[in-house]
Amino acid sequence: MNIQALESEIAALPPDELARFGAWFDQYREEKIDDGEMNPEVEKAHGEEVLWRKEQYVRDRSTARPMNSAYFDEMRRSLDNA
């Protein structure tokens, strides 16, 4: 199966199945990243993002948000709706 076919299959999933797939894929990616199998380009982008966010926080601490389960739930919902 190629990427385009996979994208089509994912796009056709009903919302409940898409949510299940998203949860599974998040876990899968987390396991791959934890095993040190992260793509070097992605790893570099993550590092750059962390540094950028640190700079933003140092400039204006009011931009900081607590990172609790509600924060991540909100992030997942916004990604699901993207």
Order of alpha helices (4+ residues) and beta strands (2+ residues): alpha-alpha-alpha-alpha
